[in-house]
Amino acid sequence: MNDTAPTPGERDRLLKEAVALRGAGRREEARERLVSLAARLPGDAEVAYQTAWAHDVLGLETDAVPYYETALAGNGLAADDRRGALLGLGSTYRTLGRYEDAVRVLEPAAAEFPEDGALRAFLAMALYNTGRHHDSVRLLLALLAATSDDPSVRAYRTAIEHYAGDLDAIG
């Protein structure tokens, strides 16, 4: 194993190959290559993000966490990768029972990326897990009203949005 940092061109090639392996269903091989690359480039946010993802898809959530944290602590993530890393870390925290940590990550992420319904859905689950049931239902109702293609939901969109803002309203 080569422990020296790769050249930028080699880094890009190795990263692309590993991501392609994951996409081709060779997940464990991709994970092994990404772990090796991350060890050679410990501050590389993109490599850390891809390494976290490789662990996550294999159900290795605990192992994914430090890579997600490294990815988000560094610079260089494209906005879409940052969004994915926030979602990955938040949902992983939730899966591990670290509900407060999940909310701590997902609340600002949902504010940073308000168009991302998945962030709001995972935040709603984490809010539920922390006992914030009112906030969870409010968020889910607002998401439902904003994104549903169901004609019966669309017909009541205004009412659903109103009650999402005040679940305890009468009339």
N, C-alpha and C positions, 0 to 999 in steps of 0.2 A: 504494500500500500504506500502511495506517495503522500507524505504529510505536508509537502510544500504547497503554497498557494498557487492555484493554476493561473495562467495568463488570462486576460479578459476573454479572448477568443475561445480558449479551452474551457473556461467556466461556462460560457454560453452554450457550447457544444454539449458538454456533460449534462447541464441542466435540461436542455432540450431533449436529449436522449432519455433521461430518466422520466421526464414528464410523458414522453411518447410511450415508454414501457408501461407506465401506470394506465394510460389511455388504452393500451392494447390488452389490458387485463393482467399484466405481469407485475402485480402490485408489490409483492415481496421483493422482487429484484429491483424495482424502482425505489423502494424504501431503503434497501441496502446501499444503493448508489447515492441516494440523496443524503443519507447519514454520513457517508464518507465525504461527500462534497461539503456538507455543512461543517464537518470537523476541520476541513481545510480552509473554510471561509466563515469563521464563527460570527462575524458581524454582518454578513450579507442577508438583508431582510428578505429578498425574493427567494433565495435558497432556503432560508429558515421556514418561510411560508409553505413552499412546496414540500419540504420535509414534514412539516406538521400535517399537511393534507394527506401525505402518503401514510402516516401513522393512523390518522383518523379513519380513512377508508378501510383499514384493516382491523378496526375496532380497538386500536391501541391508544385510547384517549389519554390515559395518564402520560404516556410517552410523548403525545402530541403537544401537550400544554407548554413545556419550555420552548419548543420551537415557535409556537404561536406568539408567546410572550417576546421572544427575541425578534421575530418579524415585526411586531408592532412597536418595539422599542427603537428599532433602527430607522434609517431613512431609505428611500429608494423604492418603496412599494407604489405601484400604479394605483390609482383610486379604486379600480375594480378589485385588485388584489387586497388592498387595505380593507375594503368592505368584506371580502371573503374571509380574511383573517379575523376580523372582528366577529363575524357570524360564527366562524369555526371555533374561536376561543370561547365565546359566550355560550354556544350550544354545548361545547365540551365541558365547560365548568358545570353546566346544568346537569348533564349526563352523569357527572361524577358526584352530584349532590352538593356542589359548591354554589348554592342558589344565590347567595348575596353577591358572590363574585360575578356570577352570570349577569345579574341586574346591573352591577357596577360597569360591566363592559357593554351590555346591550342597550342600556338607556341612552348614553351619549352616542352610540353607534346609530341608533334609530333616528336621533336628532340630526346627526351628520349626513345620513343617507335616507331622508324621509320618503323617497320613492321606493324603497326596498321593503316590500311587504313581508319577506321572510324574516328580516330583522325584527319587525314588529310582532310577528307571530311567535318567534322564539322568546322575545321579551315578555310577551303575554304569558307564556308558559312559566318563565322564571318568576314573574310577579306572582302568579298563582302559587308556585312553590314556596314563596316567602310569606304567604298569607295575605298578600295584597290582592284579594279576590276582586274587589271593586275596580281597581285599576286594570286588572287583567281583562275583565269582561268589557269594560269601557273601550279598551284598546282593540279587542277582537271585534266588537260591534262597529267601531269606526273603520276598521280594516275591511270588514264584510261589506259595509255600505259603499266604501270607495272602490272595491275591486270586483264585486260579484257581477257575473253576467246572467244570473238567474233573474228572469223577468219578474217573478213575484217579489224578490228582494229589491230590485230596481224600482218597482212600483211604490215601495214604502221607504225608499232611501232617505227622504227628508225626515220622516218620523224616526227611523233608526238612528240617523245622525243626531237628532235632537235628544233622544233618550240616551245615546252613548255619552253625550255631554253631561247629562244629569240622570243617572239611573234611578234616583229616588223621586223624580218628578211625578206628580199626579196631574193628569189631564193635559 
